[in-house]
Amino acid sequence: MNEPVVFITRQPDSYVQLRGRLASVGYRLEGFPYIKTTQIAVPRVPDGVDWLFFMSPASVKHFFDQGHPIPAGTRIGTLGPGTAAVLPEGIKVDFVGSQSDTNEVGKDFARVLGGDRVAFVRGNRSLGLLQQNVALNQRQPLICYETSLSMETTDYKPEVVVFSSPSNAEGFFRTNQWEKGMKAVAFGSTTALALQNLGAQPVFIAEATDEKSITEAIFKALDV
């Protein structure tokens, strides 16, 4: 008899501890991303910017892969610890979001920002919930990648589906039906809201994007 499945909309190979924890209670971890990111050329860091704020691990990858030097004195912010963890070695992080609610992270960051100016390093599909907490004359986008949705279908019938972003949720629902008895885990409140709008219920929110927080949310959904 096949083990029941927990499905994550990311490559599952990096979640070694989660895979082991699930196996200990009879579950198998499967998954793949429902989005594809393509780099967009950024000519340089904009003039007059005091902060670079990275909105996702993908924003870190596609920005730093282009080899742009960060001007001296520029401060670094990230949406959460998962994004901070993939920054290149030696990059000092001055702000790391610590809440699952993106809007609340934006409020926290606005207080730290003060009167400084920030470039939000992001993809083309960002919902802008965090950025709206910063005055228009203090912020600008620095779009370094484009997100496209996958048309993959899955043959698995997972008990829990873990969604890492609103775009991954949208991609999943393009080709898969939400069936009775399935449960969703969302990376943060923005993804949770997207899932609710798509008809996924119930939704459990991971308080952060690190493996420990994701595991806790999954086990809460599984009730084991």
Secondary structure, DSSP 8 states (H G I E B T S, - for coil): ----EEEESS-GGG-HHHHHHHHHTT-EEEE--SEEEEE----S--TT-SEEEE-SHHHHHHHHTTT----TT-EEEESSHHHHHTS-TT---SEE---S-HHHHHHHHHHHHTT--EEEEEETT---TTGGGS-GGGEEEEEEEEEEE---------SEEEE-SHHHHHHHHHH----TT-EEEEEHHHHHHHHHHHT--SEEEESSSSHHHHHHHHHHHHT-
